């Protein structure tokens, strides 16, 4: 008989995602502020480019961190 409650792996994944989200809050706020300032100073294209690159880097770091803990 299988249970429908959360498993140990689900709980560990939730804790990991919560920790990663907490670690990304500061850098993401900084990215938002920098893109807003850059958008005013250099234009929206520069702000969008910086925001996209920064978001990509953040996602890549989170994926690598998750893979390291998963293996």
Order of alpha helices (4+ residues) and beta strands (2+ residues): alpha-alpha
